[in-house]
């Protein structure tokens, strides 16, 4: 059974330490644990007593950080003057004298420990509390030899570790553990900061309300039905002599005149007004399903919400192969290049003949086609994006020299309006040269105004792209 004391937290207050001594008195001999050792008595002023105290403090300090943290937040305790069934006490001495006696054995930069005296009736019990071992701690060794005429001693440089209920000389496995502990660096050794590259950017959100989508749909409907209205009005007046008049803007007229043969019969429109109207409505119904994704693509294409960050090394250490992971809570999406989202191909405007495929470069037929330059672009390995909530962005900063900064790969954020007017991101950074992870937060402010699908996908631009 375990010693009857709450070991979930550190035992520091005098009242709690009194309870610890009482728990030792009420314990069994077999209850002595990895984190506590007791001595019924000890000659504190003699070399033998000093050596035993120093040896036990060194053993407590040479424990594994994670195993130690399971009890009393990692602290270790040496109780002198108490044992199961009895509180015998020990002669009280000033803590400053204890420090003078133990320093030759522990060294000036040895383990951190403190002494507390607890009074019981007419006697006193000494509690030595050894601070929790941490990753990056050195191996604590004996700094002064002790070789008695009888009994066991130890030479300068001896390494002691804790076993259950005892403190012993470290074996090969224990030394491996201590070397591994010393190699691990605490978070404080990996000191990097994340900052804007240039002035801070305020994110512009996208309005994806049903009303904003309906406004775009109506504007697109008006654009597509305008040639039909012009044609019907001209037919009513008997003035359908120049088929180019069916086009709603000068740009479309110039394009049509450039790519179509001059002797092509423009009046051979086979669709009825009713059929063309149904074609427009079918197209708009498809657009409703794609309009927001196409808006995201348009926002990225125009460079809105382009994020440019830098990772800074304020230390004098070289940090090799630094990687950053940024987590952004939704609803939002992130892109490192223009996403392949687009609207369906609009109907051919009423009154415009279908040109021969051989009359123009098919590479220009659809704005969603990728250019040869895009096809030859090497893959981007400096950024990886995982969509979700949160969205995860993994960026590679490479090697960070002392007091230098690295420009991170650009990416774009598509964000929706939110009441808090900001995106509070969390980040963590690692380096192959430091066994640690450093964490931080980064705030992205959100503007009051919003972009609508009509702002990002203006119908007049669609007309210039698709009326061919």
GUKOL-791315 format. One line per 10 residues: number of its first residue (from 1); for each residue z, x, y of C-alpha. Coordinates in steps of 0.001 Angstrom, whole numbers, plus 500000, padded with zeros to 6 digits. Layout:
BEGIN
NUM) Z X Y | ...
This chain:
BEGIN
1) 500000 500000 500000 | 499460 501111 503607 | 502139 501826 506164 | 503223 498567 507825 | 501977 499041 511403 | 499057 497687 513404 | 496599 500602 513267 | 493708 498748 514933 | 494556 500348 518295 | 496069 503589 519532
11) 499866 503805 519434 | 500796 505212 522843 | 503575 503151 524415 | 507166 504272 523643 | 508040 500880 522185 | 505042 501011 519844 | 505879 504576 518853 | 509426 503474 518025 | 507885 500841 515732 | 505799 503616 514164
21) 508923 505623 513314 | 510568 502507 511869 | 507431 501868 509804 | 507689 505407 508402 | 511318 504763 507481 | 510320 501563 505681 | 507263 503070 503971 | 506800 504568 500532 | 506161 508258 499994 | 502643 507410 498818
31) 501845 505691 502121 | 501211 508957 503967 | 497612 508614 505150 | 494686 510481 506626 | 495885 509690 510152 | 499658 510232 509790 | 501959 512892 508363 | 505743 512997 508441 | 508393 515674 507984 | 512028 514874 507354
41) 513054 517910 509387 | 511539 521126 510734 | 512938 524261 512402 | 510967 523879 515603 | 512179 527101 517212 | 511320 529275 514213 | 507838 530659 513287 | 507780 528611 510094 | 508267 525357 512019 | 505756 526313 514683
51) 503142 527220 512070 | 503574 523912 510225 | 503245 521916 513469 | 500165 523911 514510 | 498580 523625 511061 | 499015 519835 511041 | 497675 519445 514596 | 494602 521508 513620 | 494074 519383 510524 | 494231 516171 512573
61) 491778 517599 515118 | 489305 518668 512411 | 488681 515156 511057 | 485383 513279 510949 | 484960 511237 514178 | 483763 508039 512527 | 486273 508084 509688 | 489086 508811 512123 | 488058 505975 514419 | 488954 503432 511725
71) 492651 503894 512497 | 494485 504010 515832 | 491220 504578 517746 | 490964 507986 516100 | 494361 509398 517096 | 496433 511311 514543 | 500248 511341 514402 | 502789 513880 513166 | 506313 512414 512802 | 509100 515025 512640
81) 512622 513794 511833 | 511782 510728 509747 | 510684 509999 506201 | 510592 506958 503906 | 514098 505608 503558 | 515712 507776 506222 | 515664 508828 509883 | 517238 512265 509856 | 516224 513420 513321 | 515501 516876 514671
91) 516927 519011 517452 | 515345 517968 520751 | 513546 520602 522841 | 511620 520382 526074 | 507899 519523 525589 | 506992 522504 527802 | 508718 524830 525323 | 506799 523193 522474 | 503576 523949 524314 | 504607 527577 524780
101) 505471 527882 521076 | 502243 526288 519821 | 499684 527753 522244 | 499421 531125 520416 | 498499 529260 517215 | 496207 526635 518794 | 494582 528659 521580 | 494157 527756 525225 | 491129 525534 524476 | 492499 524101 521266
111) 493081 520458 520308 | 494521 518006 522802 | 497956 516768 521821 | 501103 515324 523397 | 504776 515130 522416 | 507112 512148 522673 | 510813 511996 521773 | 512166 508716 520391 | 515951 508247 520295 | 517632 506581 517305
121) 521441 506194 517526 | 522710 509762 517864 | 519530 511570 516825 | 515939 512067 518009 | 512542 511912 516364 | 509545 513920 517582 | 506098 512343 517607 | 503063 514597 518096 | 499968 512558 518954 | 496645 514377 518440
131) 493685 513007 520390 | 490719 511554 518511 | 488027 513976 517310 | 484633 513481 518942 | 481054 514364 518203 | 480300 517749 519708 | 483869 519045 519254 | 484077 522667 518108 | 485743 523657 514857 | 489410 524214 515666
141) 490806 527321 513995 | 494201 529006 513709 | 494521 531608 516475 | 497546 533508 515170 | 498299 534690 511648 | 501461 533611 509879 | 502347 535353 506636 | 505958 534705 505490 | 507693 536793 502850 | 507781 533741 500620
151) 505615 530643 500671 | 502094 530072 501968 | 500826 531243 505320 | 497379 531704 506834 | 495368 534351 508645 | 493891 534208 512114 | 490702 532092 511914 | 491862 529804 509125 | 490421 526275 509213 | 492666 523364 508270
161) 491568 519807 507489 | 493315 516582 506579 | 493366 515111 503123 | 495245 511967 502247 | 498900 512865 502737 | 498389 516611 503223 | 496854 519314 505395 | 494880 521977 503502 | 492470 524872 503969 | 488904 523615 504468
171) 486502 523946 501548 | 482714 524355 501835 | 482042 520617 502161 | 484622 520250 504926 | 483128 523189 506822 | 479665 521606 506522 | 481059 518416 508021 | 482679 520285 510904 | 479482 522226 511615 | 477538 518973 511646
181) 480118 517466 514018 | 479806 520455 516366 | 475992 520227 516397 | 476017 516583 517454 | 476001 516220 521226 | 477789 513387 523027 | 475883 511018 525331 | 477026 512973 528372 | 474873 515910 527247 | 471723 513782 527461
191) 471579 512949 531123 | 468343 511327 532292 | 467609 508652 534864 | 464848 506077 535228 | 463301 505448 538637 | 460235 504049 540350 | 457266 506326 540822 | 456691 505499 544469 | 458013 502418 546298 | 459722 499740 544184
201) 457426 496925 543100 | 458324 493261 543463 | 456887 491236 540584 | 454724 488244 541413 | 455248 485409 538911 | 452562 483103 537517 | 452843 479347 537935 | 451924 477856 534577 | 452974 474286 535367 | 450752 471437 534199
211) 449953 470571 537815 | 448629 474070 538554 | 446445 473896 535450 | 445118 470448 536368 | 444190 471695 539842 | 442140 474499 538305 | 440477 472139 535829 | 439433 469775 538635 | 438046 472646 540724 | 436045 473892 537731
221) 434832 470362 537029 | 433633 470033 540636 | 431778 473349 540367 | 429969 472407 537165 | 429081 468880 538229 | 427762 469958 541626 | 424260 470898 540295 | 424057 467507 538584 | 425070 465726 541787 | 422491 467705 543770
231) 419819 466931 541207 | 420640 463218 541166 | 420696 463062 544958 | 417378 464869 545202 | 415873 462627 542533 | 417092 459537 544361 | 415320 460734 547474 | 412245 461774 545527 | 412536 465394 546636 | 412879 467281 543341
241) 410107 469742 544092 | 411960 473072 543940 | 414163 473388 540879 | 416027 476283 542521 | 417665 473703 544798 | 419754 472625 541849 | 421755 475813 542173 | 424824 475596 544322 | 424832 479040 545923 | 422452 481695 547089
251) 423760 484245 544611 | 422756 482103 541615 | 419315 481540 543131 | 418721 485258 543516 | 419851 485969 539951 | 417705 483204 538486 | 414671 484317 540492 | 415130 487906 539312 | 415452 487260 535583 | 413176 484244 534981
261) 409350 484286 534947 | 407850 482695 538043 | 405691 480321 535994 | 408629 478897 533986 | 408785 475106 534210 | 412112 474415 535942 | 411857 470662 535548 | 412161 470710 531767 | 415868 469823 531591 | 416331 468100 528234
271) 419942 467037 528697 | 420683 463645 530151 | 423321 463427 532909 | 425635 461729 530425 | 425149 464483 527813 | 425703 467198 530392 | 428890 465501 531633 | 430221 465310 528059 | 429393 468998 527635 | 431380 469805 530778
281) 434393 467771 529625 | 434331 469385 526160 | 434283 472790 527831 | 437202 471877 530117 | 439227 470628 527145 | 438815 474074 525555 | 439769 475734 528837 | 443076 473882 528924 | 444081 475732 525751 | 443050 479140 527115
291) 443662 478937 530852 | 447083 480613 530918 | 446087 483468 528621 | 442985 484005 530756 | 445207 484010 533848 | 447360 486752 532305 | 444251 488820 531669 | 443013 488283 535231 | 446390 489298 536668 | 446371 492559 534717
301) 442730 493215 535590 | 443410 492938 539314 | 446368 495365 539040 | 449111 492913 539985 | 452558 493825 538662 | 451432 497315 537654 | 454590 499230 536744 | 454801 502961 537468 | 458035 504661 536479 | 459337 508199 536163
311) 461996 509682 533904 | 464107 512350 535565 | 466098 515262 534138 | 468866 516156 536651 | 470323 518880 534426 | 469473 522557 533925 | 468707 521987 530244 | 465295 521684 528617 | 464920 518295 526930 | 462146 518354 524313
321) 460118 515327 523236 | 461934 512691 525286 | 461236 509056 524395 | 462225 505915 526311 | 462578 502368 525003 | 462623 499602 527604 | 463712 496059 526702 | 462754 493207 529052 | 464225 489727 528499 | 461749 486848 528531
331) 459995 484756 529271 | 457440 487466 530043 | 454722 489584 528480 | 453802 493235 528951 | 450413 494935 528632 | 449231 498528 528845 | 445584 497487 529329 | 443598 494370 530155 | 444146 491940 527260 | 441110 490422 525582
341) 441855 486910 526761 | 439163 484814 528395 | 437850 481344 528968 | 435086 479882 526799 | 431483 480167 527931 | 430769 477410 530493 | 427813 475057 530054 | 424490 476062 531531 | 424302 474346 534935 | 422304 471154 534917
351) 418680 471682 535836 | 418617 475383 534968 | 416341 476312 532043 | 417659 478487 529278 | 416158 481971 529787 | 414686 483944 526914 | 417123 486419 525325 | 414564 489161 525938 | 414567 488646 529673 | 417872 490317 530391
361) 420337 492811 528973 | 422476 490989 526386 | 425338 493293 527276 | 425688 491299 530498 | 425604 487899 528867 | 429338 487490 528576 | 431928 488990 530910 | 434285 489510 527981 | 432080 492170 526403 | 433489 495701 526547
371) 431571 498417 528326 | 430439 501523 526475 | 433052 503476 528448 | 435793 501182 527151 | 434511 501527 523592 | 434657 505319 523853 | 438123 505388 525438 | 440578 507358 523267 | 443580 505439 521960 | 446640 505462 524205
381) 449633 506925 522410 | 451940 507323 525415 | 452968 503654 525368 | 453591 501078 522651 | 454361 497440 523430 | 455931 494884 521128 | 455757 491332 522484 | 458756 489093 521963 | 462033 488172 523592 | 462896 490728 524643
391) 459591 492506 525052 | 459940 496116 523912 | 458065 498951 525612 | 458191 502403 524062 | 457175 505259 526332 | 456891 508970 525656 | 457901 511336 528439 | 457190 514538 526502 | 459148 517682 527318 | 461394 517406 530364
401) 462090 520736 532049 | 465301 521303 534033 | 465437 519354 537310 | 461955 517923 536668 | 460509 514425 536314 | 457831 512987 534052 | 455430 510238 535070 | 455451 507552 532383 | 452398 505636 531234 | 451581 502602 533366
411) 451972 499076 532097 | 451813 495557 533529 | 454322 492719 533415 | 453336 489062 533381 | 456413 487106 534385 | 457152 483440 534965 | 459377 482101 537748 | 463105 482283 536975 | 466175 481199 538969 | 467790 484642 539110
421) 464737 486144 540857 | 464956 489346 538820 | 464382 490832 535401 | 467364 492891 534237 | 465955 495344 531695 | 467938 497683 529488 | 466713 501084 528375 | 467664 503901 526069 | 466380 507462 525915 | 466451 510083 523179
431) 465401 513703 522811 | 464704 515680 519672 | 466848 518464 521146 | 470004 516359 521622 | 471773 514289 518976 | 472575 511447 521331 | 471289 508238 522886 | 471725 507505 526593 | 471616 503915 527847 | 470945 502338 531232
441) 469787 499257 533116 | 466789 498735 535402 | 466162 495794 537725 | 462778 494299 538529 | 462863 491944 541532 | 460708 488802 541519 | 458910 487498 544606 | 459423 483969 545922 | 455712 483126 545913 | 453669 482434 542787
451) 450101 482988 541658 | 448309 479984 540183 | 445352 479840 537805 | 443254 478844 540823 | 444250 482133 542530 | 443487 484240 539471 | 440416 482404 538146 | 438635 480978 541220 | 435770 478678 540217 | 433364 480368 542636
461) 433846 483633 540716 | 433230 481810 537447 | 430016 480519 538916 | 428845 484028 539708 | 429755 485226 536219 | 428543 482361 534093 | 425568 480687 535834 | 422969 482731 534000
